[in-house]
Amino acid sequence: MSFDFYDLANKKKIDPSWRLMTADNGPLIIGFFDSVFRKEGIRQIGEYELVLKLDDYLYELTSGIEESPFPRSASDYLDDWTSGEKGWLRKFYPPGSDIPHYELTPGSERVLQWVDSLASRRFIGTESRLQTCFDLLRQIVQGVETDSEVRILELQERKRQIESEIERIANGDIPMMDQRQIRERFMQFKQIARDLRSDFTAVEGNFRELDREIREEIATWDGKKGELLEQFFGDHDRITNSDEGQSFRSFWDFIMSPDSQEELSRQLDRVFGLEELGDLRSDSTLRRIHFDWIDAGEKTQRTVARLSAQLRRFLDDRVFLENRRITEILDAIEKNAIMVRDHALASDWMDIEDSSVHINLPMEKPLYSPPPVQELVSMIEIEEEQDIDTSGLFNLVYIDRERLHRTIEHALEDRTQIRLDELLEQNPLEQGLAELLTYLHIAEEEPFASVSEDIKDSIHWSGSGDRVRKARFPRVIFTRRSAHGSS
């Protein structure tokens, strides 16, 4: 990403994060946000409770100072921080509550993360981050590898390393992390966990921004309603199927798994029981960080559902207004018709484009006539000595499926697979089209056969009267049962 001077100058004016960093009371605001929303692990808080906390925070800062640098009241500060010009706090009413609540905006979250990066660290851990980089690269390379032999070789190498490690541990050689390695990895986990929790605020902000854009478009829409709905649902599908939306959906599926939750709880309990961490265990919010992830993800899900419901109501209101307008127009037409009902027309009032009027007379159509009744002979008299040829009743085509199965198995004795057209060249059709249809029916039912609708094969055979018949059918490949089971 490149930074242009004019883009940066414009961003300094409109970006909430930049305005917060350059605000006169920036240290007050950032310190208060960190103490309430970060240290206490609160995502949203009621107005009354937040005002009390801000009063206490201001009292601690101005205690013992004759002239306070913060002369305004806590309520005034909150109103200022939630204004459109600042945008550092979001003020909203939760469903079913008439008490306003507050939460950090994505801009404030970014500032808190940046301030975290400014804090002096007792040591900079590079080993764990280097291993993380190698793991990520390894996942990418393995995830795009299409050669099955290469993947098998990599898995065999990993298997050999695991077996070697198991052998060393069985012989008493158990490698252990020292205190430096444990603390370094824990600090990296802490940073990633906090960043992940803050990312949900940005995801919610993106959904709200999309909602605002759609509302503005609906309010100024002049086209057809169907086109508006198509674009509306297309926008929601676009953000849902975007990289961000798919990543969030994968995260939600993983974190909501009972096995994943149980494993996270078990691992956190073991890690916080390590004496090597020392004072790093004092951050109690990390002990239940996975529950914070679940709450944040659920809140994001509820936000999306609530925005969709609000948009539906917004569209319903627009439809109601349009229908009422149509009713008003129809009422006006009726009133005007009543007003001119008794007025004589002084001139022509209708023009007909054709030279004559097309009139359909009802008597031009013929009258109904009942259909003739056919007498059916239900009893047929047959003389005793008369011979009746009943062979036609039994002249039915019977296809032996077992014979066709044996033909397929016999053809696959010396090969792993065979196409249906090749099979029919070796074993021509004896019963014509019915036998070919039976082969296709077997391919649809049996798991050892595959059918491709994109590729067509053809076959010829001799029918009755030495007529050559031809049929085209989807490509069918029969595979030997043992080969299919091993795959």
N, C-alpha and C positions, 0 to 999 in steps of 0.2 A: 504494500500500500504506500503510495506517495502522498506527500502533504504539500498542497499548494498554499501560498500565502493568503490569497483571497478566500479560499475555502476555510482556512483556519480563522481568519478574521471574522467571517460570518458565523462560524461555529462557536466562537467565543461569545457572540451576542445571543444565540438561540439555544445552545446546548445547556440543559439544567446542570449537568455535572461540572462544566466549566464555570457556570455562574456561582455554584456553591463553593468551588475552590477559591474564587476571587471575592466572595462576599466579605463584608466587614466583620460580620459575626460568624464567619466560617468555622473557627475553632469551637465556638459555643454550639453551633448546630451539629457539627460532626461528632463532637464529644457526647452530646446528648443522645443522638441517634445510636451511637455505639453502645452507650450504657443501657439503653432501653431495649433496642431491637436485637442487638448482637449478643451482649453478655447475658441477658435474661432469656434469649432464645424466643422472643415474641415476634410473630409475623404481623398481627393486627391487634389493636388495642382501642378500647372505648375512649370517648372524648373526656369524660370526667376523670378517669384514672390517669390519662396522659397529662391533663392539666395539672393534677396534683404532683405528678413526677417532675414536670417542668418547673413548678413552683419550688419544690425541694432542691432541684438542681441549681436554680438561680440563687436561692438562699445560700447554698454552700459556696457558690462562686463569689457572692457579694458580702459574705459575712466578714465584718471587721473593716469594710471599706466605706468611707464617708460618702463619697459620690459614686453611685453605682454606674458602671458602664452599660448596664442593661436596664433602662428605665421603664420599658414597656411591660405590660402584664403578660402572663403565660398565654392567655387566650388570644391576645393580639399577635404574639409571635406565631402561634399555630395558624391563624388566619393568613398571615403573611407568607408562611412557608407552603401553604396549600394553594396560593393564588396561581393564576395562569402564568404570570410573569416569572414565578420562581419554580414551581412544580417539583418541590423536594419531598412533599408528603401528599399522599392521595387520601382525600376525605370521601367516604361513601357510607351508605346505609346497608348493612347486611340484610338478607331476606328475613322477613318476620321481625325486624327490630326497627324502632324509631329513634334509636340512639346513634349518632354519627360515630364512625370508627375511622382509624387512621392506619396507614401502612406505608412503608418506604416505596418510593418509585424506583424504576430501574436506574435512573441517573444517580440517585443517592447510594444505591447498592454499589455502583461502579466506583464512586468516590471512596466508600469504606474499604473496598478491596484495594484501591490504589494506596490509601493511607497505610493499610497493612503492609504493603510492599516497602514502605519507607521506614518501617520500624527496624531498629538495629537488631540483628540476629547474633546470638552468641557464637554460632559457627554456621558456615554455609555448607550444606550437605550436597556433594556432587555425585557420590557413588550411587545412591538410590535413584537419582534422576537419570543418570547414565544407563542404569539397568532398565528403567522404565522406557527410555528411548529405544534400547535394543529390543525390548519385548514388543513395543508397538511396531517397529519395523519388521520383526519376525512375523507378527500376526498379519501384516499387510502382504508380505511376500507369500506366506502360506495360503492366505485367503484368495490370491489370484492365480495360484499355480494350477494349470490344467492337465499337466502330465501326471498320470496316476503313478507311474514308476518313481518319479521324483518324490512324490508325496509319501509313497511307501518307504523309500529309503530314509526320508527324514524321520518318519515315525519309528522305524527300526533303530535309528541312531538315538532317538530319545528313549526308546525302550532299553537300549544297551546302557545308557547313562543312568536310568532309574534302577536297573538291576545292579549296576556297579555300586550305586549309593546304598541300596538295600544291603548289599554284601558288606560294605564298610561299616554300616550301622550294626549289623549282626555281629561283626567282629569287635565291637566296642568303640569304633572310631565315629563318634557322634559330633559333627560340627555344630558349634553354638555361636550365635551373634554376641558381640560384646556390647557394652552399654552405649558406645557411640553409634553403632549401627542401628540399635533399637530406637534410640531417641531420634536419629535422623529420619528413619522411615515413619515414625509416628508423627513428626512435624510435617512431613510431606502429606501424609494421610489427612492431617488436620486442615491443611491448606486446601486440598482438593475437596474435602467434605464441605467446607464453608463455601467454596466457589460454587459447588453443585447446588447448595441450598439457595444461593443468591440467583442462580440461573433461572429458577422458576419465576422470579419476579419479572425477568426480562421476557420470558415466554408469555406470561399473562399480559404484559404490556404490548407485545406484538398482536395478540388476539384482540385487545381493546382498540388498538390503532386500526386494525382491519375493520372492526365493527363501526368505528367512527367514519371511516372512508365510505363504507357501504351506506350508512345512514345519510351522509351528505349526497351520495349519488342518487339515492331513492328520492330525497327531497327535491332534487333538481331534474329528475328524469322526465323527458318529454316523449320517449318512444313507447313501444308496445310493452304491455305488462309481461308477456311471455319472455321477451328478450331480457327484461330486468331480472326475472326470476332465474333464468338460465345463467346470467352473469353472477347473480348472488350465490347460487349453489356452486358455480365454478370457482369463485373466490374461496369459499370454505374448503372445497376439495383441494384447491391449490396449496393452501397452508397446511392442510392435514397430510397431504402426500409429499410435502416438501421434505428436505433433509432434516430440518428441525422437527417437523411433526412426526416423521417416522422414528427419529431418535428418541423423542419423548415417549412414543407409544411402546417402543422396545424397552425403555427404562421402566415404564409403568408395569408392563407384563412381568418383568423380572422381579421388581421390588414387591409386587403383590403375591408372588409365589410363597406359600407357607414354608417351603424348604429354604428359600433364600432368607426370609425373615428369621427363621430359627438359626441358620448358620451365622448371620450377622450378629445376632444377640450373643451367641456362644463365643464368637471370636472377640467381640468387644469386651465381654466379661473376662476373658483370659488376658487380653492386652492390658486392661486397666488393673489387673491384679499383679502386674510385673513391678517389682520394686525398682528396677533400673530406670523407669520413667521419672521417678521422683516427683518434682512439682508440676510436671506436665499433666499429671492426672487430675489437677485441680479444676480443669475445665469440664464441669459436669454436663454441659450441653452436648459434648461429643459422646457421652455415654449412651444417649438416646437419639443419636443423629439419624439413625435409619427411620425412627418414628417421625422425626421432623421431615424427612424426605417424603414419607407417605402422606403426611398432612399437607405438605406443599403441593404434591402431585394431585391429591384429591381436590384441593382448592382450585388448582388449575382446571381440572376436569369440570368442576361445578361452574367455574367462570365461563367456560366454553358453552356449557349447556344453558346457562342463564342468558348469555348473549344471544344464542340462537332463539330462545323463547321470546326475548324482547324484540328481536327482529321480526319474528312471526307476528307478534301483536302489532308491530309498527306497520307491516304489510296489510294486516287485517283492517287496521284503521284506514289505510289508504283506499282499500277496496270498498269499505263502508261509505266513505266520502264520495267515491265515484258513483256508487249505486244511488246514493241520495241525490246527487246531481242529475243522474238520468231520470229519477222520479220527478224532480222539479221540472225538467224539460217537458216530460210527458204531461204533467199537470198544466203547464202553460199552453201546450198545444190544445188540450181539451177546452180550456177557458176561451181561447181564441176561436175555436170551432163553434162554441155556444154563442159567442158574440155575433158571429156572421151567419148564424143559421137562418134567420128570417130576412136577410138582405137579398134583394134580387140581383142577379148577375147581369151586368150591362154589356158584357163582351164575352168572347170565347174564353173558356177557363181551362181547356185541355187541348193538347196537340197530340195527334196520333201519327207516328212515323210511317206506318204501313198505309197503303192505299185503301185497304179494306180491313174490316175487323174479322178476326177468326172466331167463329162461333161453333161450339160443339153442341149439337142437339141430342138430348137423351134418347129419342126414339130412333136415331140412326143406328144404334147398336142392335144386333139381332136378339130375339127373345131366347130365353133359356130352353134348351131341349134336352131331356134326359137321355143318357147314353143307353144303347141297346143292351138288353140283358142276354147274356150267353148262358145256355144250358150246359151244364157239365154232367157227363155220365160217370156216376160214381161206382157203378158195378159193371164189370166187363165179363161177359160170358165166354168161357173157354171150353171147348170140347175136350172130352176125356182123352181121345186118341191124338189130340194136337200137341206137337212138341214146341216148347217155347225156348228160345235161345237166351239163357241168362248169363252168358259169359261177360256181357257188357257191364253187369253189376259188379263183377270182381276184377275188371280190367283196371286196377288202380296201380299207381307207381309207388313202390315201397323202397326206400333207401335204407340200406343196412349201415347204421352209424359205426357199429363195431368194425365192419370191414374197412371203412374209411380210416378209422383210428389205427388199425393194423397197417394200412398202407402208409400212413404218415410215420409211424414208428419204424417200419422197415426201411423207409427212405432215409431216416436219421441214424441208422446204425453205423454208417461210416462217415458221417459228417455231423457238425454241431447244429446247423440250421439249413433250411431250404425254403425257397419261395414257392408260393402256390402254383404259379405258372410253370416253374421248373418241374414241380411234382406232377402236374397234369401232362407234361410232355413225356415223362417216364411212364405214367399210368393214365392213359387216355380215358376220357369220360365214357362210361358204359350206359348211363341212364340220362345223359343230356343235362339240361339246365337244372333239373331237380337235384342232381348229384352235386353240381357246382354250388348251388345254394346251400346244400348241407355242409359242404366244406366251409363256406363263409360263416355258417351258423356255429360250427365247431370253433372257428377262430375267434368269434365274439365271446364264447362262453369259457374257453380254456385259458388258463393263465400262461401257458407256454407258447402262446401265439400273440403276435403284435400286428395291428392293422394301421396302415398309413393312408389317410384319405387324400393326401396331397399327390401321391404317385399312383398312376393307373397302369395295370397290366392287362393283357388280352390273351384269349385262347380260342382256338378253332376246333370244331368237331363236326362229324358227319351226322346229320339228322335223318329223319325218315325220307325215303325216296332219294337217297344219296345227295341230299341238299346240305351244303356247307354252312354251318352256323358260326357266328362270332359273338363273343361277349367280352365286355370291358368291366373290370372290377378293381376295387382298391387293392393296393399291394398288401399281401399277407405273407408273413414270415413265421414259419414254425420252427421252434427251438427245441433241442433235445431236453427232456425233462431234467436229467441230472445236471446239465449245464445251466438250465434256468434256476434250479434250486440253489446251486453254488453261488450264483450272482446275487 
